[in-house]
């Protein structure tokens, strides 16, 4: 899996990649859901957050090979 981690780190290391990752964070992790959110909406939001966290973790591993 080390190769894919390096690819993620490389892709998201330039200005455009950082902008894309910031955009993904803004529409998922940093999004504030209202009080009328449904259970289905919460599940969808949690899945999106998990994907963004997975991308961030792969970037970190790619930048810090052990």
C-alpha positions in Angstrom: 0.0 0.0 0.0 3.0 2.3 0.3 2.9 3.2 -3.4 -0.7 4.5 -3.3 0.1 6.5 -0.2 3.0 8.2 -2.0 0.6 9.0 -5.0 -1.9 10.6 -2.7 0.8 12.7 -1.0 2.1 13.8 -4.4 -1.3 14.6 -5.9 -2.4 16.7 -2.9 0.9 18.4 -2.3 0.7 21.2 -4.9 -1.6 24.3 -4.8 -4.4 22.8 -6.8 -4.4 19.6 -4.7 -4.5 21.5 -1.5 -7.4 23.6 -2.8 -9.3 20.5 -3.7 -8.7 18.9 -0.3 -9.8 22.2 1.4 -13.0 22.2 -0.7 -13.7 18.5 0.2 -13.2 19.4 3.9 -15.5 22.5 3.6 -18.4 20.4 2.1 -18.0 17.5 4.5 -16.1 17.7 7.8 -16.6 21.5 8.3 -20.2 21.5 7.2 -22.8 22.3 9.9 -26.0 20.4 9.7 -29.2 22.0 10.9 -31.4 20.7 13.7 -33.9 19.1 11.2 -31.3 16.8 9.7 -32.6 13.3 9.1 -31.0 10.0 10.1 -30.2 9.3 6.4 -28.6 12.7 6.0 -26.4 12.0 9.1 -25.3 8.6 7.7 -24.5 10.2 4.3 -22.5 13.0 6.0 -20.6 10.5 8.2 -19.7 8.4 5.1 -18.4 11.5 3.3 -16.4 12.5 6.4 -14.8 9.1 6.6 -13.7 9.3 2.9 -12.1 12.7 3.4 -10.4 11.4 6.6 -9.1 8.4 4.6 -7.6 10.6 2.0 -5.9 12.8 4.7 -4.5 9.7 6.4 -3.1 8.4 3.1 -1.5 11.7 2.5 0.1 11.7 6.0 1.4 8.2 5.5 2.8 9.1 2.1 4.6 12.1 3.5 6.0 10.1 6.4 7.2 6.8 5.1 8.4 4.4 7.8 
